[in-house]
Amino acid sequence: MARGGGLREALREVAQSASNVARLQAELSRSDLKQTSALGLGAAVFGVLAFLLLTTLFVIALAIPLPAWLAILIVMLVYMAIAAALGAA
């Protein structure tokens, strides 16, 4: 603040500083949002791959004592039952 500038000058500087802070906060928020969305996408891809591997594990484990078609059918029916229970809740 300039000395002897008066109240108007001080108010103008405060308003300009507040505007700069708001602009910088908006830029920071946009940057954080981009990083968060990238992490969310990576987590979603990892989750889908983990689900597919777990499904494969279940089918292979059931295919040892049962025919493969029956193992696939059992896993599918279990997943359908889980989806129906979650949908009803």
DSSP file (Angstrom, degrees, kcal/mol; ACC not computed):
  #  RESIDUE AA STRUCTURE BP1 BP2  ACC     N-H-->O    O-->H-N    N-H-->O    O-->H-N    TCO  KAPPA ALPHA  PHI   PSI    X-CA   Y-CA   Z-CA
    1    1 A M              0   0    0      0, 0.0     2,-0.2     0, 0.0     9,-0.1   0.000 360.0 360.0 360.0 132.9    0.0    0.0    0.0
    2    2 A A    >   -     0   0    0      1,-0.1     3,-1.3     4,-0.1     4,-0.3  -0.519 360.0-110.9 -76.6 141.0    1.4    3.4   -1.0
    3    3 A R  T 3  S+     0   0    0      1,-0.3    -1,-0.1    -2,-0.2     0, 0.0  -0.518  99.6  10.3 -72.8 136.3    1.8    5.9    1.8
    4    4 A G  T 3  S+     0   0    0     -2,-0.2    -1,-0.3     1,-0.1     3,-0.1   0.601  89.4 122.8  74.6  11.3   -0.6    8.8    1.7
    5    5 A G    <>  -     0   0    0     -3,-1.3     4,-0.7     1,-0.2     3,-0.2   0.696  64.7-138.2 -79.0 -18.7   -2.7    7.1   -1.1
    6    6 A G  H  >  -     0   0    0     -4,-0.3     4,-1.8     1,-0.2    -1,-0.2  -0.211  31.5 -57.0  90.3 178.8   -5.8    7.3    1.0
    7    7 A L  H  > S+     0   0    0      1,-0.2     4,-2.6     2,-0.2     5,-0.2   0.862 129.4  56.6 -67.9 -38.1   -8.6    5.0    1.6
    8    8 A R  H  > S+     0   0    0      1,-0.2     4,-2.4     2,-0.2    -1,-0.2   0.923 107.8  47.9 -62.4 -43.7   -9.6    4.6   -2.0
    9    9 A E  H  X S+     0   0    0     -4,-0.7     4,-2.2     1,-0.2    -1,-0.2   0.912 112.3  49.4 -63.5 -42.1   -6.1    3.4   -3.0
   10   10 A A  H  X S+     0   0    0     -4,-1.8     4,-2.2     1,-0.2    -2,-0.2   0.911 111.8  48.4 -63.6 -42.5   -6.1    0.9   -0.1
   11   11 A L  H  X S+     0   0    0     -4,-2.6     4,-2.5     2,-0.2    -1,-0.2   0.874 110.1  52.4 -65.5 -37.0   -9.5   -0.4   -1.0
   12   12 A R  H  X S+     0   0    0     -4,-2.4     4,-2.3    -5,-0.2    -1,-0.2   0.915 110.6  47.4 -65.3 -42.1   -8.4   -0.8   -4.6
   13   13 A E  H  X S+     0   0    0     -4,-2.2     4,-2.4     2,-0.2    -2,-0.2   0.891 112.0  49.8 -66.6 -39.4   -5.3   -2.8   -3.6
   14   14 A V  H  X S+     0   0    0     -4,-2.2     4,-2.4     2,-0.2    -2,-0.2   0.920 111.9  48.3 -64.6 -43.1   -7.4   -5.0   -1.3
   15   15 A A  H  X S+     0   0    0     -4,-2.5     4,-2.1     2,-0.2    -2,-0.2   0.892 112.5  48.6 -64.8 -39.7   -9.9   -5.7   -4.0
   16   16 A Q  H  X S+     0   0    0     -4,-2.3     4,-2.3     2,-0.2    -2,-0.2   0.904 111.5  49.5 -67.6 -40.6   -7.2   -6.5   -6.5
   17   17 A S  H  X S+     0   0    0     -4,-2.4     4,-2.4     2,-0.2    -2,-0.2   0.910 110.8  49.9 -64.0 -41.9   -5.5   -8.8   -4.1
   18   18 A A  H  X S+     0   0    0     -4,-2.4     4,-2.3     1,-0.2    -1,-0.2   0.887 110.0  51.2 -63.7 -38.6   -8.8  -10.6   -3.4
   19   19 A S  H  X S+     0   0    0     -4,-2.1     4,-2.2     2,-0.2    -2,-0.2   0.909 110.2  48.9 -64.7 -42.0   -9.3  -11.0   -7.1
   20   20 A N  H  X S+     0   0    0     -4,-2.3     4,-2.5     2,-0.2    -2,-0.2   0.904 110.7  50.5 -64.1 -40.9   -5.8  -12.5   -7.5
   21   21 A V  H  X S+     0   0    0     -4,-2.4     4,-2.3     2,-0.2    -2,-0.2   0.920 110.9  48.7 -63.2 -43.4   -6.4  -14.9   -4.7
   22   22 A A  H  X S+     0   0    0     -4,-2.3     4,-2.0     2,-0.2    -2,-0.2   0.895 112.1  49.1 -63.7 -40.3   -9.8  -16.0   -6.2
   23   23 A R  H  X S+     0   0    0     -4,-2.2     4,-2.1     2,-0.2    -2,-0.2   0.924 112.7  46.9 -65.1 -45.0   -8.2  -16.5   -9.6
   24   24 A L  H  X S+     0   0    0     -4,-2.5     4,-2.3     1,-0.2    -2,-0.2   0.871 110.6  52.8 -65.5 -36.8   -5.3  -18.5   -8.1
   25   25 A Q  H  X S+     0   0    0     -4,-2.3     4,-2.3     2,-0.2    -1,-0.2   0.888 108.4  50.7 -65.3 -38.9   -7.7  -20.6   -6.1
   26   26 A A  H  X S+     0   0    0     -4,-2.0     4,-2.2     2,-0.2    -2,-0.2   0.907 110.5  49.1 -65.4 -41.4   -9.7  -21.4   -9.2
   27   27 A E  H  X S+     0   0    0     -4,-2.1     4,-2.2     1,-0.2    -2,-0.2   0.907 111.2  49.8 -64.0 -41.2   -6.5  -22.5  -11.1
   28   28 A L  H  X S+     0   0    0     -4,-2.3     4,-2.5     1,-0.2    -2,-0.2   0.897 109.5  51.5 -64.0 -40.4   -5.5  -24.7   -8.1
   29   29 A S  H  X S+     0   0    0     -4,-2.3     4,-2.3     2,-0.2    -2,-0.2   0.908 109.5  49.6 -63.6 -42.2   -9.0  -26.3   -8.0
   30   30 A R  H  X S+     0   0    0     -4,-2.2     4,-2.0     2,-0.2    -1,-0.2   0.909 111.6  49.2 -63.3 -41.4   -8.8  -27.1  -11.8
   31   31 A S  H  X S+     0   0    0     -4,-2.2     4,-2.0     1,-0.2    -2,-0.2   0.920 111.7  48.3 -64.3 -44.0   -5.4  -28.7  -11.3
   32   32 A D  H  X S+     0   0    0     -4,-2.5     4,-2.5     1,-0.2    -1,-0.2   0.883 109.5  53.5 -63.6 -38.1   -6.5  -30.8   -8.4
   33   33 A L  H  X S+     0   0    0     -4,-2.3     4,-2.5     2,-0.2    -1,-0.2   0.896 107.5  50.5 -64.7 -40.3   -9.6  -31.9  -10.3
   34   34 A K  H  X S+     0   0    0     -4,-2.0     4,-1.8     2,-0.2    -1,-0.2   0.918 112.8  46.2 -63.8 -42.7   -7.5  -33.1  -13.3
   35   35 A Q  H  X S+     0   0    0     -4,-2.0     4,-2.0     1,-0.2    -2,-0.2   0.906 113.1  49.6 -66.3 -40.8   -5.2  -35.1  -10.9
   36   36 A T  H  X S+     0   0    0     -4,-2.5     4,-2.4     1,-0.2    -2,-0.2   0.902 110.2  49.7 -65.5 -41.9   -8.2  -36.6   -9.1
   37   37 A S  H  X S+     0   0    0     -4,-2.5     4,-2.1     1,-0.2    -1,-0.2   0.871 109.8  51.7 -67.8 -34.7   -9.9  -37.7  -12.3
   38   38 A A  H  X S+     0   0    0     -4,-1.8     4,-2.0     2,-0.2    -1,-0.2   0.910 111.4  47.1 -66.6 -41.0   -6.8  -39.3  -13.6
   39   39 A L  H  X S+     0   0    0     -4,-2.0     4,-2.3     1,-0.2    -2,-0.2   0.894 111.1  52.2 -65.9 -39.3   -6.4  -41.3  -10.3
   40   40 A G  H  X S+     0   0    0     -4,-2.4     4,-2.1     2,-0.2    -2,-0.2   0.890 108.7  49.9 -64.1 -39.5  -10.0  -42.3  -10.4
   41   41 A L  H  X S+     0   0    0     -4,-2.1     4,-2.3     2,-0.2    -1,-0.2   0.917 111.1  49.1 -65.9 -42.8   -9.7  -43.6  -13.9
   42   42 A G  H  X S+     0   0    0     -4,-2.0     4,-2.3     1,-0.2    -2,-0.2   0.903 111.3  49.6 -62.5 -41.1   -6.7  -45.6  -13.0
   43   43 A A  H  X S+     0   0    0     -4,-2.3     4,-2.3     2,-0.2    -1,-0.2   0.881 110.0  51.4 -65.6 -37.8   -8.4  -47.1  -10.0
   44   44 A A  H  X S+     0   0    0     -4,-2.1     4,-2.3     2,-0.2    -2,-0.2   0.918 110.4  47.8 -66.0 -43.2  -11.4  -48.0  -12.1
   45   45 A V  H  X S+     0   0    0     -4,-2.3     4,-2.4     1,-0.2    -2,-0.2   0.923 112.6  49.4 -63.3 -43.6   -9.3  -49.8  -14.7
   46   46 A F  H  X S+     0   0    0     -4,-2.3     4,-2.4     1,-0.2    -2,-0.2   0.901 110.5  51.2 -61.5 -40.9   -7.5  -51.6  -11.9
   47   47 A G  H  X S+     0   0    0     -4,-2.3     4,-2.3     2,-0.2    -2,-0.2   0.900 109.7  48.7 -64.0 -41.8  -10.8  -52.6  -10.3
   48   48 A V  H  X S+     0   0    0     -4,-2.3     4,-2.4     2,-0.2    -1,-0.2   0.923 112.2  48.6 -65.1 -43.6  -12.2  -54.0  -13.6
   49   49 A L  H  X S+     0   0    0     -4,-2.4     4,-2.4     1,-0.2    -2,-0.2   0.904 111.0  50.4 -64.2 -39.6   -9.0  -56.0  -14.2
   50   50 A A  H  X S+     0   0    0     -4,-2.4     4,-2.4     2,-0.2    -1,-0.2   0.907 110.1  50.7 -64.0 -40.6   -9.1  -57.4  -10.7
   51   51 A F  H  X S+     0   0    0     -4,-2.3     4,-2.4     2,-0.2    -2,-0.2   0.914 110.2  49.4 -62.3 -43.2  -12.7  -58.4  -11.1
   52   52 A L  H  X S+     0   0    0     -4,-2.4     4,-2.3     1,-0.2    -2,-0.2   0.900 111.7  48.5 -64.5 -40.5  -12.0  -60.2  -14.4
   53   53 A L  H  X S+     0   0    0     -4,-2.4     4,-2.3     2,-0.2    -1,-0.2   0.902 111.3  49.8 -65.9 -39.8   -9.1  -62.1  -12.8
   54   54 A L  H  X S+     0   0    0     -4,-2.4     4,-2.4     2,-0.2    -2,-0.2   0.900 110.2  50.6 -65.5 -40.0  -11.2  -63.1   -9.8
   55   55 A T  H  X S+     0   0    0     -4,-2.4     4,-2.4     2,-0.2    -2,-0.2   0.923 110.3  49.8 -61.9 -44.2  -13.9  -64.3  -12.2
   56   56 A T  H  X S+     0   0    0     -4,-2.3     4,-2.6     1,-0.2     5,-0.2   0.901 109.4  52.3 -61.8 -40.4  -11.4  -66.3  -14.1
   57   57 A L  H  X S+     0   0    0     -4,-2.3     4,-2.5     2,-0.2    -1,-0.2   0.922 109.7  48.6 -61.2 -44.7  -10.1  -67.8  -10.9
   58   58 A F  H  X S+     0   0    0     -4,-2.4     4,-2.3     2,-0.2    -2,-0.2   0.923 112.9  47.4 -61.9 -44.4  -13.6  -68.8   -9.8
   59   59 A V  H  X S+     0   0    0     -4,-2.4     4,-1.9     1,-0.2    -2,-0.2   0.928 113.9  46.6 -65.2 -44.6  -14.3  -70.5  -13.2
   60   60 A I  H  X S+     0   0    0     -4,-2.6     4,-0.6     2,-0.2    -1,-0.2   0.906 111.9  51.1 -65.4 -40.6  -11.0  -72.4  -13.3
   61   61 A A  H >< S+     0   0    0     -4,-2.5     3,-0.6    -5,-0.2    -1,-0.2   0.902 114.5  43.1 -64.0 -39.8  -11.4  -73.5   -9.7
   62   62 A L  H 3X S+     0   0    0     -4,-2.3     4,-1.5     1,-0.2    -1,-0.2   0.772 105.5  64.3 -75.4 -24.4  -14.9  -74.8  -10.4
   63   63 A A  H 3< S+     0   0    0     -4,-1.9    -1,-0.2     1,-0.2    -2,-0.2   0.604  87.4  73.1 -75.7  -9.6  -13.8  -76.4  -13.7
   64   64 A I  T << S+     0   0    0     -3,-0.6    -1,-0.2    -4,-0.6    -2,-0.2   0.972 114.2  18.9 -69.0 -52.7  -11.5  -78.8  -11.9
   65   65 A P  T  4 S+     0   0    0      0, 0.0    -2,-0.2     0, 0.0    -1,-0.2   0.688 129.7  48.9 -90.5 -14.8  -14.3  -81.0  -10.5
   66   66 A L  S  < S-     0   0    0     -4,-1.5     2,-0.0     1,-0.1     5,-0.0  -0.748  95.7 -87.7-118.8 163.0  -17.1  -79.9  -13.0
   67   67 A P     >  -     0   0    0      0, 0.0     4,-2.0     0, 0.0     3,-0.3  -0.388  42.2-115.7 -64.1 151.6  -17.3  -79.5  -16.7
   68   68 A A  H  > S+     0   0    0      1,-0.2     4,-2.4     2,-0.2     5,-0.2   0.879 113.8  54.2 -59.5 -41.3  -16.2  -76.0  -17.9
   69   69 A W  H  > S+     0   0    0      1,-0.2     4,-2.0     2,-0.2    -1,-0.2   0.876 109.7  47.9 -63.6 -35.8  -19.7  -75.0  -19.2
   70   70 A L  H  > S+     0   0    0     -3,-0.3     4,-2.4     2,-0.2    -1,-0.2   0.874 109.6  52.3 -72.2 -36.6  -21.2  -75.8  -15.8
   71   71 A A  H  X S+     0   0    0     -4,-2.0     4,-2.3     2,-0.2    -2,-0.2   0.919 111.2  47.2 -63.5 -43.6  -18.5  -73.8  -14.0
   72   72 A I  H  X S+     0   0    0     -4,-2.4     4,-2.4     1,-0.2    -2,-0.2   0.912 112.0  50.7 -63.8 -42.2  -19.2  -70.8  -16.2
   73   73 A L  H  X S+     0   0    0     -4,-2.0     4,-2.5    -5,-0.2    -2,-0.2   0.903 110.0  49.5 -63.5 -41.9  -23.0  -71.2  -15.6
   74   74 A I  H  X S+     0   0    0     -4,-2.4     4,-2.4     2,-0.2    -2,-0.2   0.934 112.0  47.4 -63.9 -46.2  -22.6  -71.4  -11.8
   75   75 A V  H  X S+     0   0    0     -4,-2.3     4,-2.4     1,-0.2    -2,-0.2   0.912 112.5  50.2 -62.4 -41.4  -20.4  -68.3  -11.7
   76   76 A M  H  X S+     0   0    0     -4,-2.4     4,-2.3     1,-0.2    -1,-0.2   0.918 110.9  48.5 -62.8 -43.5  -22.8  -66.4  -13.9
   77   77 A L  H  X S+     0   0    0     -4,-2.5     4,-2.3     2,-0.2    -1,-0.2   0.880 110.4  51.3 -65.6 -37.4  -25.8  -67.3  -11.8
   78   78 A V  H  X S+     0   0    0     -4,-2.4     4,-2.3     2,-0.2    -1,-0.2   0.932 111.5  47.6 -63.9 -44.6  -23.9  -66.3   -8.6
   79   79 A Y  H  X S+     0   0    0     -4,-2.4     4,-2.4     1,-0.2    -2,-0.2   0.882 111.4  51.1 -63.8 -37.5  -23.1  -62.9  -10.2
   80   80 A M  H  X S+     0   0    0     -4,-2.3     4,-2.4     2,-0.2    -1,-0.2   0.898 109.7  49.8 -66.3 -39.4  -26.7  -62.5  -11.3
   81   81 A A  H  X S+     0   0    0     -4,-2.3     4,-2.3     2,-0.2    -2,-0.2   0.905 111.3  48.7 -65.4 -41.2  -28.0  -63.3   -7.8
   82   82 A I  H  X S+     0   0    0     -4,-2.3     4,-2.5     2,-0.2     5,-0.2   0.920 112.1  49.1 -63.7 -43.2  -25.6  -60.7   -6.3
   83   83 A A  H  X S+     0   0    0     -4,-2.4     4,-2.2     1,-0.2    -2,-0.2   0.896 111.4  49.4 -64.0 -39.4  -26.7  -58.1   -8.8
   84   84 A A  H  X S+     0   0    0     -4,-2.4     4,-1.8     2,-0.2    -1,-0.2   0.901 111.4  49.1 -66.6 -39.9  -30.4  -58.8   -8.1
   85   85 A A  H  X S+     0   0    0     -4,-2.3     4,-1.0     1,-0.2    -2,-0.2   0.904 113.7  45.9 -66.8 -39.6  -29.7  -58.5   -4.3
   86   86 A L  H  < S+     0   0    0     -4,-2.5    -1,-0.2     1,-0.2    -2,-0.2   0.849 112.0  52.3 -70.6 -33.7  -27.9  -55.2   -4.8
   87   87 A G  H  < S+     0   0    0     -4,-2.2    -1,-0.2    -5,-0.2    -2,-0.2   0.822 108.3  50.5 -70.5 -31.1  -30.6  -54.0   -7.1
   88   88 A A  H  <        0   0    0     -4,-1.8    -1,-0.2     1,-0.2    -2,-0.2   0.727 360.0 360.0 -78.7 -21.7  -33.3  -54.7   -4.6
   89   89 A A     <        0   0    0     -4,-1.0    -1,-0.2    -5,-0.2    -2,-0.2   0.473 360.0 360.0 -77.7 360.0  -31.5  -52.9   -1.8
